[in-house]
């Protein structure tokens, strides 16, 4: 492409953008736009409330549709329930954060066949071991988004992104009271605008891709399996024995 042809193409493109801008509805400022967005989502929430939609059930349904396995349990029962699932699935090595309350609770009830590992070494010192021998990684979600079946993870030193990315099975614990109906509600409730977290990871089901011949494949860019344990109550209930479906 010659310089003159490039210049003419650029001017035509800019002219179209200026024309479109001149005819579009002007937004006075960011505050006005924010109010309009809030009003839109508020109307959606009203319709969902009228329809009687339960965020936890919606969250579970969408996750299962994405080929995740989901269990609904309580604060007392979940460690034993998860330990039993690990035993039944033949998991041998589990990566978790023992310094976190949930990680410590799970470590105490693990069967002898499951070895708990902490992320206490720099990646360079055990990369081969991590990629080749660790079966599962356990994380605690910061919150979740019901509308899309999405886990919101906040990686830190004890549970870096690697825990939910490298092992073939990602296990996530999420508390039902932290679920938001949609992304907008999550951003507003947690006031992301006042202090956007430096590192958030959104997980909506197992890793999957259709890049190769448009054939859906799981595990190409991350874990091929996802287990989610939703903690609903402080006391045990019959729901704690319910298993997930793929």
C-alpha positions in Angstrom: 0.0 0.0 0.0 1.4 3.4 -1.0 1.7 6.3 1.4 -1.0 8.2 -0.4 -3.4 5.3 -0.4 -2.8 4.7 3.3 -3.4 8.4 4.0 -6.7 8.5 2.0 -7.9 5.3 3.8 -7.1 6.8 7.2 -8.9 10.1 6.4 -12.0 8.2 5.2 -12.1 6.1 8.4 -11.7 9.2 10.6 -14.4 11.0 8.7 -16.8 8.1 9.3 -16.0 8.1 13.0 -16.5 11.9 13.3 -19.8 11.6 11.5 -21.0 8.8 13.8 -19.9 10.7 16.8 -21.8 13.8 15.7 -25.1 11.9 15.4 -24.8 9.7 18.5 -26.5 10.6 21.8 -24.1 12.6 24.0 -23.3 11.4 27.5 -22.9 14.4 29.8 -20.4 12.8 32.1 -19.3 9.6 33.8 -21.7 10.1 36.7 -24.7 10.3 34.3 -23.7 7.2 32.5 -23.2 5.4 35.8 -26.7 6.3 36.9 -28.2 5.0 33.6 -26.3 1.7 34.0 -27.5 1.4 37.6 -31.1 2.0 36.6 -30.9 -0.6 33.9 -29.6 -3.3 36.2 -32.0 -2.3 39.0 -34.9 -3.0 36.6 -33.4 -6.4 35.8 -33.2 -7.2 39.6 -36.8 -6.3 40.1 -37.9 -8.6 37.3 -35.8 -11.5 38.7 -37.2 -11.0 42.1 -40.7 -11.0 40.8 -39.9 -14.3 38.9 -38.6 -15.8 42.2 -35.2 -16.7 40.8 -32.8 -18.0 43.5 -29.2 -16.9 42.8 -27.7 -20.1 44.3 -29.8 -22.4 42.2 -29.1 -20.3 39.1 -25.4 -20.4 39.9 -25.5 -24.2 40.2 -27.5 -24.8 37.1 -25.3 -22.7 34.8 -22.1 -24.3 36.3 -23.5 -27.8 35.7 -24.4 -26.8 32.1 -20.8 -25.9 31.6 -19.7 -29.4 32.7 -18.7 -28.5 36.3 -19.7 -30.7 39.2 -21.5 -28.9 42.0 -22.3 -29.8 45.6 -24.5 -27.8 48.0 -23.4 -28.3 51.6 -22.9 -26.4 54.9 -20.0 -25.0 56.9 -19.6 -28.1 59.1 -20.1 -30.8 56.5 -18.1 -29.6 53.5 -14.6 -30.8 54.6 -15.7 -34.4 55.1 -17.8 -34.4 51.9 -14.9 -33.1 49.8 -12.5 -35.6 51.4 -14.8 -38.4 50.5 -15.0 -37.2 46.9 -11.2 -37.0 46.7 -10.9 -40.5 48.0 -13.5 -41.8 45.5 -11.9 -40.0 42.6 -8.5 -41.4 43.4 -6.9 -38.0 44.0 -3.4 -38.5 45.4 -1.8 -35.1 45.6 -3.8 -31.9 46.5 -2.4 -28.4 46.4 -3.9 -26.1 49.0 -3.1 -23.2 51.4 -2.8 -24.7 55.0 -2.5 -21.2 56.5 -6.1 -20.4 55.4 -8.9 -21.6 57.7 -10.6 -23.6 54.9 -7.3 -25.2 53.9 -6.5 -26.2 57.4 -10.0 -27.7 57.9 -9.7 -29.8 54.8 -6.2 -31.0 55.7 -7.4 -32.3 59.0 -9.9 -34.7 57.4 -8.0 -35.9 54.3 -7.7 -39.6 54.0 -4.2 -41.1 54.2 -4.3 -41.7 50.5 -4.4 -38.0 49.8 -1.2 -35.9 50.3 -1.7 -32.2 51.0 0.8 -29.9 49.4 1.4 -26.2 50.1 2.7 -23.6 47.6 5.7 -22.9 49.7 8.5 -23.1 47.1 9.3 -20.8 44.2 7.8 -22.2 41.0 11.3 -22.7 39.4 12.2 -25.2 42.1 9.4 -27.6 41.6 7.8 -26.8 38.2 8.2 -30.4 36.9 6.8 -31.9 40.0 3.8 -29.5 40.0 2.9 -30.1 36.3 3.5 -33.9 36.4 2.4 -35.1 39.8 -0.2 -32.8 41.4 -3.8 -34.0 40.7 -5.9 -31.1 42.1 -5.8 -27.6 43.4 -8.1 -26.2 46.1 -9.1 -22.6 46.2 -11.7 -20.5 48.1 -13.6 -18.1 45.9 -13.9 -14.5 46.9 -17.4 -14.5 45.6 -19.5 -15.7 42.6 -21.8 -14.4 39.8 -25.0 -16.3 39.6 -26.1 -15.1 36.1 -23.0 -16.6 34.4 -22.0 -19.3 36.9 -18.7 -17.6 37.5 -16.3 -17.9 40.4 -14.4 -14.8 41.4 -10.9 -15.7 42.7 -8.4 -13.4 44.3 -5.0 -15.1 44.0 -2.5 -14.4 46.7 0.9 -15.7 47.9 -0.6 -18.8 49.5 -3.0 -19.5 46.6 -1.4 -18.1 43.4 -3.1 -18.4 40.0 -1.2 -21.6 39.4 -3.3 -23.5 41.9 -6.4 -23.0 39.8 -4.6 -23.2 36.4 -2.1 -26.1 36.4 -3.6 -29.2 38.1 -6.1 -31.1 35.9 -8.8 -30.7 38.6 -9.7 -27.4 40.1 -11.7 -27.5 43.3 -13.4 -24.3 44.5 -15.3 -23.5 47.7 -17.7 -20.6 47.6 -20.0 -19.3 50.3 -23.6 -18.8 49.1 -23.9 -15.4 50.9 -21.1 -14.0 48.7 -22.9 -14.7 45.4 -24.0 -11.8 43.3 -26.8 -11.8 40.7 -24.5 -10.4 38.0 -21.2 -8.7 37.4 -22.6 -5.2 37.9 -23.9 -6.2 41.4 -20.5 -7.6 42.3 -18.7 -4.5 41.2 -21.2 -2.2 43.1 -21.4 -4.3 46.3 -17.6 -4.6 46.6 -17.0 -1.1 45.4 -14.5 -2.0 42.7 -14.5 1.6 41.4 -13.1 2.8 44.7 -10.3 0.4 44.6 -10.1 -2.1 41.8 -8.4 -5.3 42.9 -5.0 -5.8 41.3 -5.6 -9.4 40.4 -9.0 -11.1 40.0 -9.6 -14.4 38.1 -13.1 -15.2 36.7 -13.7 -18.9 36.2 -16.9 -20.1 34.4 -16.5 -23.9 34.1 -13.6 -26.2 33.1 -11.1 -25.0 30.6 -12.4 -25.5 27.1 -11.6 -24.5 23.5 -12.9 -25.0 20.0 -9.8 -23.6 18.2 -8.9 -26.9 16.5 -11.4 -27.8 13.7 -14.2 -26.2 15.8 -14.2 -29.4 18.0 -14.9 -28.7 21.7 -12.1 -30.0 23.8 -11.6 -29.7 27.6 -8.3 -29.0 29.4 -6.4 -27.4 26.6 -5.6 -24.2 28.5 -6.2 -25.3 32.1 -8.1 -27.8 34.3 -10.3 -30.2 32.4 -12.5 -30.7 35.5 -14.1 -28.3 37.9 -15.6 -29.1 41.3 -17.6 -26.4 43.1 -18.7 -26.8 46.7 -21.4 -24.2 47.7 -21.5 -23.6 51.5 -25.1 -22.5 52.2 -25.6 -22.9 55.9 -23.8 -22.9 59.3 -25.5 -26.1 60.4 -25.6 -29.5 58.7 -28.5 -30.4 56.5 -29.6 -33.2 54.2 -28.3 -31.1 51.3 -24.7 -31.9 52.4 -25.0 -35.3 51.0 -26.1 -34.3 47.5 -23.6 -35.0 44.8 -22.9 -33.0 41.7 -23.7 -33.9 38.1 -21.5 -33.2 35.1 
